[in-house]
Amino acid sequence: MNYGQQLRKILKIKNRTPNSLATKIQCAPSTIYKILGENSKPSLDLLEKICAELKITMAEFFTIEQNEEDILIQEDSEDLPEEAKQALQEFEEFLRLKFKK
């Protein structure tokens, strides 16, 4: 597992910088840069903080290539009522089935 590569992708998707992430989760920017540079792996606690701040699950962290669009949709729909979120999810499933290759 390439933690740095995954984190880099997520930061790009979320339009965030390593420094802003470090500030929000109250860790040294060098810690984030070490992960990005493949010089360090995050502890479970740190990874949980990173995921919480980036509003993704740990499962999404590890499967970002498959879930990039899903993460963007989730982020855009956070302020919607539950009924609207469910309708979006059902519509997405419908489209995936209809246009399945």
N, C-alpha and C positions, 0 to 999 in steps of 0.2 A: 504494500500500500504506500503510495506516494502522497503523504499528507500535505507537503508543500504545494505540489501541483494541484491537488484538490482545493486547498485553501485559496490559491491564486485564482482559480476559475470562479469560485464563489464570490470572492471580493470583487472581481470584474463584473459578474452578473449583478451584484448588489450595488455596484458603483461606490465601493468603500475603499479606503486606504488602510494599509497596515497600521499606521499611526492612530487613525480614528478608532479602529477596532481595539487596539491596545488600551487607549484611553477609556473607552466604554467598559471594558472588562477589568480594568484596573491592574494591568500587568505592564511590564517594561516593553517598549517597542522592540527592543532587541530580541525578546522572546519570540515575538511573531516573525521577525526577520530570520531567526534561526530555523523556525519551522519552514518558512518559505524557501530558505536556502538548503533545505534537506540536512541541516546540521543537528537537528533535534526533532524528536517526536513529542507531540503534546501529551501531557498526562490526561487521564480520563476526566478529571475535574476541569482542566483547562479546555479540553475539547467540548465539554458540556457548556461551559461559559461562552465559548466561541459560537456554538450552534444556537444557543439561546439569544445571543445578541444579534446574530444574523437571521434569526427567525426561521430556522430550518431544523429538522430533526437530525439526529445522528445518522439515521438510515439515509437521509437525503445527502448528507455530507459525503458518504461513501459511494453514492450512486449518482453524483451530480451530472454526469454525461447523459444519463437516461432521463433525468428529471429537470433539466434546465428550464424548460417551458413551464412545467408544473410549479416550480418555485416562483417564477415571475407571476403566474396567475394567482397563486396563494397570496403573495405580497400585495398585489393590486386589489384583492377582494377582502382584505382583513376587516374593513369597516362595513361590510355588507351584513345584513341580517342573515341568520342561519338558513332561512328558507331560500334566499337568493344564492347562498353558497352551494346549497344542495342542488338547486336548479343548474348552476354552472357545472357542477360535477357531472350531473346526468347528461347535460348537453355535450360535454367533453367526451364522455363514454360513447355517446351516440356517434359523434364524429369519428372517433377512433375506429369503431366498428364499420361505419360506412366507407371509410377511406383506407381501410386496412389493406396493406400491400400483399 
